[in-house]
């Protein structure tokens, strides 16, 4: 099973720092050195850009990631639609962050 916990990095209602603390508190081991940018290249953008930042965790029989969506607020798909589309596409297609 694949699980993604995500937040917009401009969300004042539910700050990403709270969800980061919650996911870190689960006690899973961070992979790939912890925080790292996830990049994407949208068709109408000017090349590769930062979509946000992610932490992948090693969990038994699964894939668990916490990530932020750059420029997203409480309603990420509304406020950062290109990045949200990329995030959901990777989730469905099994892409990495």
Wavefront OBJ file of the C-alpha trace (Angstrom):
o trace
v 0.000 0.000 0.000
v 1.202 3.490 -0.789
v 0.444 6.353 1.598
v 1.132 10.054 1.088
v 0.526 12.665 3.751
v 0.751 16.112 2.197
v 0.361 19.772 3.068
v 0.568 23.022 1.207
v 3.555 24.946 2.511
v 1.453 28.146 2.775
v -1.381 26.543 4.780
v -2.092 28.669 7.858
v -4.996 26.453 9.044
v -3.047 23.190 9.241
v 0.661 24.048 9.105
v 2.915 21.480 7.478
v 5.088 21.492 10.608
v 2.297 19.789 12.583
v 1.881 16.978 10.059
v 5.644 16.639 9.774
v 5.885 16.170 13.551
v 3.052 13.632 13.434
v 4.640 11.544 10.668
v 8.090 11.749 12.272
v 6.552 10.644 15.581
v 5.452 7.358 14.014
v 9.051 6.196 14.400
v 9.747 5.020 10.838
v 13.264 5.358 9.449
v 13.817 8.148 6.923
v 15.192 7.116 3.534
v 17.356 9.033 1.063
v 18.814 11.349 3.686
v 15.518 12.862 4.828
v 14.183 16.131 3.365
v 14.751 16.571 -0.339
v 13.054 18.571 -3.090
v 10.704 16.808 -5.465
v 10.976 18.276 -8.934
v 8.662 18.355 -11.913
v 8.585 19.758 -15.420
v 5.096 20.901 -16.377
v 4.358 21.361 -20.071
v 3.708 25.099 -19.883
v 6.398 25.943 -17.325
v 9.930 27.135 -17.947
v 11.676 23.841 -17.318
v 12.163 21.861 -14.147
v 10.971 23.424 -10.906
v 10.563 22.523 -7.241
v 7.141 21.040 -6.512
v 7.810 20.947 -2.783
v 9.850 18.880 -0.349
v 9.474 15.259 0.681
v 10.588 12.662 3.183
v 10.276 8.997 2.258
v 10.015 6.528 5.134
v 10.936 2.863 5.226
v 7.890 0.890 6.334
v 7.264 -2.855 6.219
v 5.283 -3.889 3.141
v 4.561 -0.388 1.928
v 5.574 3.060 0.814
v 5.030 6.044 3.138
v 5.857 9.636 2.188
v 5.295 13.020 3.790
v 5.533 15.933 1.399
v 4.816 19.592 0.990
v 3.378 21.244 -2.088
v 5.092 24.542 -2.828
v 2.678 27.463 -2.904
v -0.272 25.355 -1.787
v -2.622 26.548 0.890
v -5.411 24.635 2.649
v -7.038 23.520 -0.611
v -3.898 22.372 -2.435
v -5.551 21.374 -5.761
v -7.193 24.804 -5.969
v -4.199 26.907 -4.957
v -1.366 24.916 -6.598
v -3.106 22.965 -9.387
v -0.059 22.050 -11.506
v 1.880 20.729 -8.530
v -1.201 18.943 -7.160
v -1.782 17.281 -10.531
v 1.826 16.099 -10.615
v 1.591 14.787 -7.047
v -1.630 12.833 -7.691
v -0.293 11.526 -11.023
v 2.801 10.161 -9.314
v 0.691 8.637 -6.568
v -1.512 6.795 -9.076
v 1.316 5.813 -11.444
v 3.780 4.772 -8.720
v 6.234 7.616 -9.387
v 8.801 8.724 -6.843
v 9.218 11.848 -4.770
l 1 2 3 4 5 6 7 8 9 10 11 12 13 14 15 16 17 18 19 20 21 22 23 24 25 26 27 28 29 30 31 32 33 34 35 36 37 38 39 40 41 42 43 44 45 46 47 48 49 50 51 52 53 54 55 56 57 58 59 60 61 62 63 64 65 66 67 68 69 70 71 72 73 74 75 76 77 78 79 80 81 82 83 84 85 86 87 88 89 90 91 92 93 94 95 96 97
